[in-house]
Amino acid sequence: MPAFASYPLPIGSIGLAFSGKDVPVVSSIAPDSPMMGLVEIGYTFVSLTLGTGVCYEGLSTKELAQYLVNKAEDHERVLKLEMTMPSYILLEGRGSDFSSLVVEERNMKPTVVGFDSSSPLKKMGARMGMVVSSVELSDGCKIVGAAADEITEILSSESIKSIELIGADEDMPRRLMRLPKFQIVDIPKGSTYDLGLDLQENPAQVMKSAGGIGVREGMVVESLSLVEGHIFHKLGAGMLADLLDSTAGSSDRRLSLVHASLMQKNCSPFAEVSLPQEEVGLALSGSPAMIRNVRPSSVLSNLGLEGAVVRNIKFPDGPSFYELSAADLADLMQESEGIEGRTINARLAQDDDVDDTPTYDNETPSSKYDEMPSVDEDTADSEQSDSIEPVVDEDTDPYMNTEGHLDIVLEAGKLHCAFAGQPPTLTKISPKSALYGKVDVGRKVHTLTLVGGAQYYDISTVELTNALKASESQERRVLTFFKEDNDDDDDDAPDSDGENSYIDVELPTGRLGISFRGKNAPAVVYKVQDDSPLPQKIKDMCVDTLSAGGAEKIQLNAREVTDIIKATTDMPGRVIRVRDPDSQNFKTLSEVVEIPVQPGSLGVSFGGDPPVIRSFKPGSQLEDKVPPGYYLDSIKNPADGYCQSGMTTKEAVGLLGFLNEQERVLVFKNKTMAPSPKEEIFPENKIVTLPVGKLGISFRGKTVARISRLHEESKLRGLVYISMEVVKISIPGGSKFKGLGAADCAKVLADTKNTEGRILELRAPSADGVSTAGGESARN
């Protein structure tokens, strides 16, 4: 039989929050609520009786909240609740908050049978008799469907982030463990055995972790970092175990682990090794240099470097040298002794690649480790060069993926390279670039994958450049290049007439001795002077694309080509593509161009309706990105999905200023296309943590508070939008206010303006309202 309870209500707020679409259910209880200890989370509303004798039943959550607020002065109110158990509760807190929780097996389910009455769990809504569905740990690991004894062990030994409780009648989920995507663990002294690690596979996967060091079973080891600055990546189980054993006396070791789904199988291990300032103690041979052995007295001994091939040597704030021969590398290391911060990047030998017998060029095995193969003075000049071209060995390259394409993981920051053509082709690499030494000039981009999972396919050079710039702050972006024998998406494909009809010409700096003609695009190469550094065969061909400084221009007439070439005369790496006049493969501009921009000024001026860029200021974010004749059609906030289109110049400038502190995406359209209709798209829901103090926000609406104005000094500009409706205001401690009109909403915010951690929950407007670009109402 269901149990009911009736509660005479005191005057004023009762500190209860309700939720539920059909029937109001108690969802939280404020710490200072007069109902604390009487009412439990999960109780269901039955009726509200007023002092006049009027009884309300079947109220919605919103209606109940309104009646409780409007009738707060009625001291004869009676609230009737059914004493039901909630079907779900999420307990979130610090690890110590869960210390008093007692779980036992009841009806084959891990059931809550006790916790301290003073425990924070009480305020969170924990109920006796509920069942533990899952436990999430502080590192992101989540254990679902565990038994009571396992949960008890977790509570006593792990740092808890949250616990999910379900009703006793709910079905228990099946047992599983959801590993975190990433994990970083500082490991103490000890060998692999001491640490309780069982490692298998390549790269090494943790099959068992019994040493209590916090490593999750099933995770894959991406790298091991040592105190000296060495970092070993993608080691197989045997190599990692050997390295852990040889460094067992060190307490400053760190494992970086990833979820198995994020790690490619059977990839080549490599190491970033910090070189000492004194003699290194390496025996080298071959080209590129291979480490044949390491002197036992060297600080690099016992690191498993024997058989490793040195990919590059780097100097702090200086150049890097790639694929050096043994003689060149030995000379360079000797000449740079005393320099702090030197590092080498070496592809490590697999277990079956290592030859345990050291050999030396022109030496017997008894020679000194640091005496390297000699170089004949007569041949030295021919063997050395002023610039070392990076070489990528596809058979052994650690960046190659299973499809034969090349995956390069990018660090945050600028890429320091240039692209041209379609698909984007790498035309220049700076020594500062993360691509230097990993990919050759001439490789074509297949895909760009961002951290959130967004992928760019069939991307143009302009789109790629914009996407790379917009994501500069992100770590672990992946830039994928086509395998070298790719022809499917290659721009070298023949034209419809069956012949290759284009030529890519790199433009040197300085005078070119070339002229163009044509008022309309494409410009025609009219003359190539005899002393021009450019080939004569491009005469009478038409300009398809012109790439300079990472920007690609298309559909250019003679004047535009000439202006760009003159403006970039001192810029290296420029590339012009010309085609036969009758080619059908001239590149055309996309009708719609989306450009991500960073917070801050755009450095442009707009005019006209629809808005068109009239001028660019020096350093403008949009310079060389917006094609001529394109207008601003819409503005998006990628963080929450907000979008406004069909604006006048005044409205667009106002909205750009409103979103000035946010990343934005500007959508430009060709003038031949009709503008999008006037429309404002809101996020379905928006949750904002409110700062303390005056917010500078106004509302209107008797029954539902809507944002009507955001003042110039408002702290919420760019975070919320005009016309969005207030769903709930949550105050730390458990108080939640729903169903508020404008006056009540303003009063709650004003009364709690000095409270930190307030949460404002909004939803998209249910009817047309004032645009975010303007609007007025009485200030509250």
N, C-alpha and C positions, 0 to 999 in steps of 0.2 A: 504494500500500500504506500502511495506517495505521502511524504510528510510535509506539513506546511507550518509556517510561523508568521505571526502578525507582529509588527513593530510600530509602536507609537513613535512618531518622529518629533524631534525637538525643533524649535524655531531656527531658521537659518539653513546653511548648507549641511548636508548629511555626509558629504565626502565619499559618495559612491559613484562609480562610473559604470555605465551599461553599454553593451554592444549587442549586435544580432540584427539580422534583417527582418525576421518574422516576429520573434518574441524577445523582449529585452532580457539579457542575462548579465549578472554582476561580473564585470571584467576587471575591476581594480578597486581597492579600498585605500583612501588616503590615510597616512599615519595618524593624523589628528582627528579622524572621523569618529563621531560619537557611536557609530555602528561597529567599530573595531571590536572583535571578540564575540560579536553577536551574529553578524552576517559573514558568510564565506563566499569567496569567488566561485562562480558557477551556479549560485542560486538564481532561480528563474522568477521573473515578475508574474504576479497573478492579478493584483488589483491595488488601486490607490483610492482610499476613502477620505474625503474632506470633512471638516468640522460641520459643514452644512448638511452632511448626510449623503452628498453626491458621491457615487462610487464609479470609478473608471476602470474598465476591464478591456483587454484586447488592444492596449495602446502600443504604438510602435516605439522604438527606442528614442526617436527624436521627440515624439509627443510626450513621452514620460519625462524626459529631461526638461522640456518646457514647463510642464505642470509643476515639477518639483521646484523649479526656479521661480515661477510666477506665484506659487502658493507657499513660498518659504516662510511667511509670517503666520501661517495657520498652525497653531500649536496643538490642534486636535487631529492632524493628519495621521492616518494609519496605513502602513505599507505591508502588504501581504506577499510573501515569497514562498515558492516551493523549494524545499531543501534538496536540490538536485546536485549531482556531481558534474563538473565540467568534462567535456569530451577531450579537451586538449589544453595544456598550460605549458608555456615556455619559461623556464627559470634561468635568468641570466645574472651573473654576478662574478665576484672574485673567487679564487679557489677556496679561500677560508670560509666563504659563505655556505659551502656545501658540507663542511666537516661534520656537522651533527646529524646528517641525513642517515637514516637506518633503513636498509632494504632487505627484505626476506622473500623467499619463494613462497607464494600463495597461489593455489590453483595453477601451478606451473607458470607463473608470471612473476617477475621481479616487482614486488609491491612495496610501497612506502608504508612503513609501520611506525615510524617515529622521527621526530626532530625537536630540537629545543624550542620552547615557546618563545624565547627571545631571539631566535634565529631570524636572519633576514628572509629566509625561505617563507616564513609566515606572511610577510608583507608582499612577497612575490606571488602568493596564491597557492602555495603547496598544500595539498590535502592528503590526509591519511586515506589509504585504500586505493590511491591512484597508482598506475603502473609506469615504470621507467621504460620509455620507448627507445631513447637514444641518449648518448652522452658525447658532447663535443669537447675536445681538449683544447688547450690554449694554442697548440701549434697547428690547429685546423683539422686534426685527425678526428673522425667521427665513428663511434662504435654504436651500431644499431642492433636491437634485438638480443642484447646480452643477457645472461643469466644473473641471478641475484649475487652469487658468490663472486663472479667476475666484476660486477659493478662495485661491490664492496672493496675489492682489491684496487680498482681504479680510483675510488674515492680516497683511499689511504695513501696512494703512491703517485698520483698524477695531478697536474694543475688543470682544473676544470673551467671551461668557458661557459657552457650552458648545459641544461638537462631538459629533455622533452618528456612531459608526463601525459599519459592518455587515460581515459576512463577504464575502469575494471572490466567493462563489457566489450571494449574495443578489441579488435584482432591484433595480436602481437606480430610485429614485422619480423621477417626472416633475418637470421643472424648474418651480419656483414660488417666489414670495416672499410670506411671510405678514407683513403689516405690523402694527406694534403698534397697540393701541387708542388710545393717547394718546402724544403726543410734545411736549416743550417744548425749544425750541432758542434759545439766545442767538446772535443773528446779528451779525457784525462790520460795520464801516463798508462802504459801497458801495451802488451802485444795483442794480436788479433784474438788469441785465446783468452787473455786476461779481460778483454773487453766483451767477451761473450758473443762475438760476431761469427756467423756462418755466411760466407760469401760465395756466390756462384754466378755464372753467366759472364758475358762480355757486352757492354760494360758491367762492372760488378753490381749485383743485386743482393740486398740484404735478405737472406732467407730466414735467419734467426738472430735475434738480439736479446741476449739473456743477461747482459752485464749492467742493466739499469742506466745506460748512458743517454737514453732518449731517442735512439735511432729507431724508426718505424720499420717493421718487417714488411718487405715488398717494395720498399723504395730503392731507387737506383742511384748509385754514387756518381755525381757529375764531376766532382773535383775534390782533391785533398790539398789543403793549404798548410804549409809549414811555417814556423816562426821566422825562418831566414828569408821568407818572401817567395819561396818556391811554390808553384801551383801545378799539380798534376791532374790532367783532365782525362776522363773516359777510360780509366784503367780497367783491365780485366780483373777477374777475381784473384787470380794468382799474383799478378803484379801488385795489386793494392794490398793484399795480405803481406807480401814481402816488404813493401814500403812501410806499412804500419809496424811490422816487427822490427825493422832496422831503425825506426825512430821511436821505439817504445819508451825511451827515457825522456821524451819531450812531453811537456804538459800543455804546450801551445800549438795544438793541431786542430784543424777545423774541417769537417766534412760538409760539403754542399750536396744535397740530395734532391732528386726530382721524381715525380710520379712516373712509373714505367711507361705510360702512354706517351710521355713527352720526350723520351730518349730513344734515339735510333739504335738498333741492334748492330753489333759487330762493326762498330766504327773504330778508326785508328786512334790509339791513345797519343797524347802529346803533352808537353810540359813547358811551362814558363819558368826558367831557372835563373835565379839572381846570382850573378858572378861576384866573387870576392874581389877586393881591390888589388890583392897581391897575385902571385902566380896561381893560375887556375888548376893546373895539374891534369890536363886532358891530353890524351894521345889521339891524333886525328889522322884520317887518310881519306882519299877520294875527292870527288867533286860531284855534287855538293858534299861538304865535309861530313864525315861520319865519326862519331866518338868510338874509337876502338877500345879504349880502356881509360880508367880513372886512377890516378896515383892513390895508394892507400892513405897517405897523409893529407890528401886534399879534403877540403871541407865539403866537396861534392861527392865524396865516396859514399857508398852504401845507398845511393839514390836510384840505382837501376838505370843509369844513363848509358851503359855499354850498348853499342849497336844503334844508338839514336842518331838520326840525320838532322843536322842543324838547318832549320828553315831560314832563320834570320838572327841577327844580333842587333839590339837596340841600345841607344844611349839616351840618358835623361835629357829632355829638352833639346834633342839633336837628331841626327839622321838615323836611319835603319838601313842595314845592308842585308841583301837577300841571296840565298843559294850560293854562298862563297865556297871556293875550293878550300881544301885543308890548309894549303900554304897561305892563302889570303887571310883566312880566319885566324890562323896562328899569328901572323904578323900584326893583324889588327888588335888582337887581344894583348899582345906584348906591348905594342905602342900605347895602348890605353890603360896600362896598369896604373893604379892610383885613382882612377875615376870611379866614383861611387854611383851605384844605380844601374850598372850595365846588366842587361838580361839577354838570354838567348831563348828562342822558341824552337823546340826540337820535337820531331815526330819520333816517338819511342818505338823501339823494336818490339814485336810480339815475342812471346816466349820461345818460339821455334826459329826466330830470326837471329838470335844472339850467338855469336861465335865467342866462346870463352877464352880462346887463345889470341892474345894481342899480337898484331903485326904492324910493322912500320915501314914506310917507304925509305929505301936506301939505308936501313938500320937493322941490326940484329935485335932479338927480344930483350937483350940486356941493356939497351940504350936508355937514356933518361926519358921520362914521360913527356917533358916539355920541349924536347928537341923535335921539331916538326920537319916534314919533307922539305928539301931545299928546292929553290926555283932558280933556274939558269938565267943569268942576267940578259943573255941574248934573246930569251923568249919571254922575259917577264912582262914587257910592254904589250905583247900580243895576248897574254893570258889575263891581263887586268884591263879594266875599263873604268871610265869616270862615273858611269851610272850603271847600276846593276838592274837588269830587267827582271821583274818577278816571274818565276816559273811555277806553274801548278801541274803536278803530276797526277793525272786523273785516276791512275791505277791505285794510288795510295793516299789520295788527299782526304783528310778527315772531314772535310766540309761537304763531300759528295753525298747526295741522298740516294734512296733506293731506285729512283727513276733515272739516275744518271745526271740529274740537274745539280746545280751547285747551290747549297744553302749557306748564306753568310749571316751570322747573328751580329746585329749592330748594337754598339753601345750608344748611350745618349750623346747628343751633340751633332755637329755638322759632319757631313760625309766626305767633304773635300774631294769631289770628283765631278766629272761632266758627262752628260748623256746627250745623244742626238738620235734622230731617226725614229722609225716605227717598225717593230717594237723598240723601245729605248735601248740604244747601244752605248756601251761604256767607251768614251773617246779619250778620256784623260783621267789619271789617278795621281793625286798628290801623295808624297811620302807620309803626310799626316793622316791619310785616309785609312779607315778600318778595312778597306778592300785591298790595300797595298800588300802585295805578296801572296794574296789569296785568290785573285782572279785576274785574268789577262785583259788588257785593252782589246776591245772588239767583241767581247761577250755581250749577249743580249738578255735583257731582263724578262724573266718569265712571270714572277709574282712578287708583290710586296705584302707581307703579313704583319699586322700590328698586334700589340700585346693583347688587346681585347678580343682578338679573333677575326677582326675585319680583314678581308683580303681584296687586293686590287688585281684583277685580271685584265688582259688586253688593254693595258694602260698606255696612254700617250706619254711622250717625254715631258710635256708641260704638266700633265696630271701627276706623273711620278715625282717630278721636282717639287710640286706643291705639297704632295703627301709626305715626302721626306722632311720638308721644312716644317710642316705642321706637327709632325710627330717627333721633333728633335729631342723633346724632354723624355721620351720613352726609352726604357731599357729593353733589350731582347727582342727588338724588331727583327724580322727575318727577310732578307732580300734574296730571292732565288733567281739564278741565271740559267738559261737554257744550256743543255749539254752542247758541246761544240759541233756535233754533227747534225744539229737540229735544222730542218729545212721547212717544217710545216708552217711555222709562224715567221719565217725569215723574210725580211724585206728585200732579199735578193731574188725572190721569186720572179719569174719572167712576167712581162706584161701580157695582155690579152693577145698581142700579135706574136707571142712566142719568143721574144728577144728581151734580154736585159736592157732596159732603156735609160738607166740612170748612172751617174758617176758621183761618188762622194769625194770632195776635194777639201783637204785641210788648208785653211788660209793662214799663211805665216803673218807675223806682225809686220807693220810698216807698209810701204807702198806696194800695191798689187798690180798696177798697170792693166786694169780691166774696166770696161764700161758696159752699161745696160741701157735698154730702151723698153718702152711700153708704159702707157698710162694706166692700163689695167693689168691685173694679175693674170698669168705669171709673167714676171720680168724676163726679158730675153737677153742673153749674153751677146752684146753687140760687137765688142771688139776685145781681143786679147793681144796686148802689145808684144813685140818681139822680145823685149827684155823682162817680160812678166815672169814671175816664178810659177805661174799657173799653166797647166797644159793647154796647148792650142786647140785640142780636140773638143773642148767645152764650148767653143764659139758656136753661136746660133742655137744652143740648147737653152732650155727654160729653167728658171729657178723654182725648185719644189720646196725646199726648206733651208733655213739659215739658222744655225745654232751657235750661240755665243753666251758664255758665262752661265751655262746650265739652262738657258731659256731657248726654246725652239720657236721660230717664227715661220708662218706659212701664209700662202696666198698674198704674196708681196708684189707690188708693182716696182718699176725701175727706181723711182724716187725713194721708196721705203727701203729697198735693198741698199742703195747707195748711202742713205743716212745711217743705217745700222752699221755698215762696214766702216764708215768714217768715225762713228762714235766709239767703236771697239778696236781701233787700229792698233793699240798697244796690248790687246788681250790675246794671249796664246790659246790654242785649242779650238779656235773657231772652225766650223765645218759647214760647207755649202753643198747641197745636193742639187744637181741639175738633171733634167730629163729631156728625152726627145720631145719635140713640140706636139707630136701626135700621140703621145702616151696617154693611156686611160687611167694611170695610177697616181696622178697628182694628189697630194694630200690636201684635204679640205678641213675647214674648221668645224668643230662640233657646234651644233645649233645652241647647245646649252653648256655652259662652263661653270663648274663649282669650284670655288677657291677658298680653302681654309685660311683664316687669318688669326693672328695671336691677339691677346688683350692689348689695348692701347690704341693710339691714333693710327688711322689708315694712311695718312699723308696724301689725301686727294681732296679735290673739290668737285661737288656734283651740281648739275643744273638740268632744267627741263623736266618734263613729265612724259614718259617714265624717266627716272633718274639716269643721267649719262655722265661719265667722268669727264670733266672739263680740263683738269690739269693735275699733274703729279708733282708732289714736293720731293726734294732730295731724300732718299732713303725710304720712300713709300713702300708699304707692304705689297701693293698691287702693281708696282712698276714691272713691265714686261710680262704680266700675267693676263691682262684683260685685252682681248682682241679689239681692234678698232671697230666702231659701229655697234658695239654691244652695250646694252643697258642693264641696270640692276633690277632684277625681277623679284627676288625674295631674299630674306635674311633668316638664317636658321641658328638655333643654339643646339649644337650636337650633344650637349651634356644632358638635356632633358627632352629634346624633340620639339621644342617650341619653334614655330615658323610663322612669318607674316609676309604676305605677297600683295601685289597690286597697290603699292604705296606711291605717294607723291614724293618729290625730292625733300620737302619739309618733313614728312613723316619718316622717310628713310633715315635722314640725318638724325632725327630725334631718337629713333630706335637704336641706331648705331651708338649714339652717346649713352643711351640707357644700358646697353650691353657692353659698355667699354671695357669692363673688367673681366669679361668672359671671352673664351674662344668662340669664334663665330664662323659660319660657312656662308659665303656670299654667292648667290646664284645669278649669273649674267646670261642674257639671251641675245641672240642675233636680232638685229633690228627688223629683219624680215618676218619675225615671228610675233604673234599677238601676245601681249602681256597676260600673265595669269590673273584670274579674277581676284578682287579684293577679298582677302580671307586671312583669318588669324587662327592658327592651330595651336591648341594648348596641350601640355602634358596631361594625361588622364589624372594623375595624382602627383603631388609635390609635397615633400616633407622637408622643412627647414628648421634648423636649430637657431633660435633667436638670440641675438646678443643682449646684454643688459643695457638699460638706459632707454631713452626715447627712440622709437623706431621710425618716426616720420611717415606714418601710413594712415590712410583714411578708409572708412568702410561705409556702405549703405545697405539698406535692406532690413525690413522689420523682422522677418522670420529667418532669413538666411543671410548672414553677413557676406558681402562681396567687397573685394578690394576696389575702391573707386579712385584712389590717387596715391602716388608715391612721390613724396616731396623731394626737392633737389638734394637735401641733406640726408635723405633716408639711407639707413644701413642695409636695406633690403633691395635696393635698385639692382636689377640684373639677376636677382635670385627668385623673385616672385613676379607675377604679372597682373595687371589691372583686369578686373572682372572675374578673377578666379574666386571660388567660393570656399569659405572656411568650413572644414569638416570637424576639426577637433583642435583644442589647445591642451597640451599636456604639461603639467607642472611637476618638477622633481618632487618625489615623495608620494606620488600616486594620484594626485588630483587630475581629473580629465574633464573638460568642458565641451559638450557637444550641443548641436542644435541652437547655436547662439545667433541672435540678431545683431545688427551693427552696434547698437548701444551697449549690449551685454559684452560683446567681443572687445570693444574698446575699453570697457571698464576692467575686464579681466587682465588685459595687457597692461593697463595703467597701474593696477594694484600690484602686479608682479614684476614691474619693470626692473627691479634690482635683484631678481632671481636668475641665477645662471642655469643654463640647460633646458630652458623652455622649448617645447616642440610645437611648431605650427604645421598642421596638416591641411592641405588645400586640394581641391579637385577642379577639373575643367568646368567652366560656366555652363549652366543648363539652358541658358538663353543668350541671345545676342546682347553684348554690352559695349562699354566704352573701350576703344583700342588702347593697347599699352602705350602707344605714342602720345596719348593725351587723355583728357578727362578731368572733371572737377567735381568736388562735393564738399560738404561741410567737414572741417577738420575735427578729429576727436582727440 
